[in-house]
Amino acid sequence: MITLGVILLIVGFLLHMPLVWGIGILLCIFGLIFAVLGALGRLVFGRRHFF
């Protein structure tokens, strides 16, 4: 999720597409939140790891 977010951030920035840029930001934020919760051992949507 974080990787896809970074790719969308780069594509959105290079092609001047604010919608893609915004989606990339949201994916990065959610990916980081899920990664932190998984590292703390908390279940997120019934899963302990998001790879």
Long-range contacts (C-beta under 8 A, 24 or more apart in sequence): 1-27, 1-30, 1-31, 1-34, 1-50, 2-27, 2-28, 2-31, 2-32, 2-35, 5-29, 5-30, 5-31
